[in-house]
Amino acid sequence: MSGIGHLAAGFAAKPVEPKIPLWVFLVASETNDILYFLFASIGLEQKAVMTMDFSQGVKYLTPALNPWSHGLFMSIIWSLTAAFIGYLLYKDRRSSLLLGAVVFSHWLLDFLMHSNLPLFFNDSPLVGLGLENSGIGFVFMTIFDLVILAGAIFFCYRTKKRTALPVRP
C-alpha cells in the first residue's frame, strides 16, 4: 500500500478517543512502515526493489520479506506493545485497546494489497490478497486508499465540529 491509506485509521480513531492526540494515532497507523525503515536501515530486513505502474501493478525485482515489521505474528506483538504503552500513558483500557487496534489496522490493509506477508518469520507461509500484483488491483487499491483517507478525515473533522458546538439550554 502506498502508506497514505493507513492514515485513515488514525483519523477515524481520533473522534472515538479525544484525549489521545491525533499525531499519536497517525504514528500508530504507520508503525509497521516506520519499523520497516528502521529494520531495513540496520540490515534486519531487506529493502524491497520494485517497479510500480498502473498497467501492471507492483513487480518485485528482489524478494520482499519483512517478517519483523510486517509479519502477522510481529504485527500482533507491535499492536500489543502499543496498547501496553498506551495504557501506561493514558491509564485507560479503552484508549490503549484503540491504539493497539490502529497499529494492527496497518497489517489488515496490507493484507489486501500484498501477497508476501509472512505469518511468522522467514520460511513461514506468505499470505495476502495481492491486489497490487495486477494493474486493475493496483488502481483499485490506490482509489481505495484515497477514499478511506478522505472519509476518515471527513469523519474526524465533522465529529470534531459537532462536539465543539456550544450546547444550548
C-alpha positions as CSV (number, residue, x, y, z in Angstrom):
1,M,0.0,0.0,0.0
2,S,1.2,3.5,-0.7
3,G,1.0,4.2,3.0
4,I,-1.5,7.0,2.7
5,G,-4.5,4.8,3.3
6,H,-3.0,3.7,6.7
7,L,-3.5,7.2,8.0
8,A,-7.3,6.7,7.7
9,A,-7.3,4.5,10.8
10,G,-5.7,7.3,12.8
11,F,-8.1,9.9,11.6
12,A,-11.1,7.6,12.3
13,A,-9.9,6.8,15.8
14,K,-9.4,10.4,16.9
15,P,-13.1,11.2,17.5
16,V,-13.6,7.9,19.3
17,E,-10.9,8.8,21.8
18,P,-10.4,12.6,22.0
19,K,-7.8,12.5,24.8
20,I,-5.2,10.9,22.6
21,P,-3.6,13.4,20.3
22,L,-4.2,13.0,16.5
23,W,-0.4,12.7,15.8
24,V,-0.2,9.7,18.2
25,F,-2.9,7.9,16.2
26,L,-1.3,8.8,12.9
27,V,2.1,7.5,14.0
28,A,0.4,4.4,15.3
29,S,-1.2,3.8,11.9
30,E,2.2,3.9,10.3
31,T,4.1,1.8,12.9
32,N,4.8,-1.1,10.6
33,D,6.3,1.1,7.9
34,I,8.3,3.1,10.4
35,L,9.7,-0.2,11.8
36,Y,10.4,-1.4,8.2
37,F,12.6,1.6,7.5
38,L,14.3,1.2,10.8
39,F,14.9,-2.5,10.4
40,A,16.0,-2.1,6.7
41,S,18.5,0.6,7.7
42,I,20.2,-1.7,10.2
43,G,20.0,-4.8,8.0
44,L,17.4,-6.8,9.9
45,E,15.1,-6.7,6.9
46,Q,15.7,-6.4,3.2
47,K,14.9,-3.3,1.2
48,A,12.4,-4.1,-1.4
49,V,13.3,-3.2,-5.0
50,M,10.2,-2.9,-7.2
51,T,8.6,-1.3,-10.1
52,M,5.1,0.2,-10.0
53,D,2.7,1.3,-12.7
54,F,-1.0,1.4,-13.2
55,S,-1.0,-1.0,-16.1
56,Q,1.0,-3.9,-14.5
57,G,0.8,-3.1,-10.8
58,V,3.8,-3.8,-8.5
59,K,6.5,-6.1,-9.6
60,Y,9.2,-7.1,-7.1
61,L,12.7,-7.2,-8.5
62,T,14.1,-8.6,-5.2
63,P,12.3,-10.7,-2.6
64,A,10.4,-8.5,-0.2
65,L,10.2,-10.4,3.1
66,N,9.7,-8.3,6.1
67,P,8.7,-10.6,9.0
68,W,9.9,-8.2,11.8
69,S,7.9,-5.2,10.6
70,H,5.0,-6.7,8.5
71,G,4.6,-10.4,9.6
72,L,1.3,-11.3,11.2
73,F,2.9,-12.5,14.4
74,M,5.1,-9.4,14.9
75,S,2.2,-7.1,13.9
76,I,0.2,-8.6,16.8
77,I,3.3,-8.1,19.0
78,W,3.6,-4.4,17.9
79,S,-0.1,-3.9,18.5
80,L,0.0,-5.3,22.0
81,T,3.1,-3.2,22.7
82,A,1.3,-0.1,21.5
83,A,-1.7,-1.0,23.7
84,F,0.6,-1.5,26.7
85,I,2.4,1.8,26.1
86,G,-1.0,3.5,25.6
87,Y,-2.2,2.1,28.9
88,L,0.9,3.3,30.7
89,L,0.4,6.8,29.3
90,Y,-3.3,7.2,29.4
91,K,-4.3,4.8,32.3
92,D,-7.4,3.8,30.3
93,R,-8.1,0.4,28.8
94,R,-10.4,1.7,26.1
95,S,-7.7,4.2,24.9
96,S,-5.0,1.5,24.9
97,L,-7.1,-1.0,23.0
98,L,-8.0,1.5,20.4
99,L,-4.3,2.5,20.0
100,G,-3.4,-1.2,19.6
101,A,-6.2,-1.6,17.0
102,V,-4.9,1.3,15.0
103,V,-1.5,-0.3,14.9
104,F,-3.0,-3.6,13.8
105,S,-5.1,-2.0,11.1
106,H,-1.9,-1.5,9.1
107,W,-1.5,-5.3,8.7
108,L,-5.2,-5.6,7.8
109,L,-4.9,-3.1,5.0
110,D,-1.6,-4.6,3.8
111,F,-3.3,-8.0,3.6
112,L,-5.5,-6.5,0.9
113,M,-2.6,-5.1,-1.0
114,H,0.3,-7.5,-0.7
115,S,0.7,-11.3,-1.2
116,N,4.0,-11.6,0.6
117,L,3.2,-11.1,4.3
118,P,4.8,-13.8,6.4
119,L,2.7,-15.4,9.1
120,F,5.7,-15.7,11.4
121,F,9.3,-15.3,10.3
122,N,11.4,-16.3,7.3
123,D,10.3,-19.6,5.7
124,S,6.8,-19.3,7.1
125,P,3.8,-19.2,4.7
126,L,3.1,-15.9,3.0
127,V,-0.4,-14.5,3.0
128,G,-2.3,-11.6,1.4
129,L,-4.7,-11.0,-1.4
130,G,-2.1,-9.4,-3.6
131,L,-4.2,-6.8,-5.3
132,E,-1.0,-4.9,-6.0
133,N,0.1,-7.6,-8.4
134,S,-2.2,-6.5,-11.2
135,G,-2.8,-3.2,-12.9
136,I,-6.6,-3.2,-12.0
137,G,-5.9,-4.3,-8.5
138,F,-3.3,-1.6,-8.0
139,V,-5.6,1.1,-9.4
140,F,-8.4,-0.2,-7.1
141,M,-6.1,-0.1,-4.0
142,T,-4.9,3.4,-4.9
143,I,-8.5,4.7,-5.2
144,F,-9.5,2.7,-2.1
145,D,-6.6,4.4,-0.2
146,L,-7.8,7.9,-1.2
147,V,-11.4,7.2,-0.5
148,I,-10.9,5.7,3.0
149,L,-8.5,8.5,3.9
150,A,-10.9,11.2,2.7
151,G,-13.8,9.6,4.5
152,A,-11.8,9.3,7.7
153,I,-10.6,12.9,7.6
154,F,-14.2,14.0,6.9
155,F,-15.4,11.8,9.9
156,C,-12.7,13.2,12.1
157,Y,-13.3,16.9,11.4
158,R,-17.1,16.6,11.1
159,T,-17.3,14.9,14.5
160,K,-14.9,17.5,16.0
161,K,-17.1,20.3,14.7
162,R,-20.2,18.8,16.2
163,T,-18.7,18.3,19.6
164,A,-17.2,21.8,19.5
165,L,-20.6,23.5,19.1
166,P,-21.9,25.1,22.3
167,V,-24.8,23.3,24.0
168,R,-27.9,25.5,24.3
169,P,-30.2,25.1,27.2
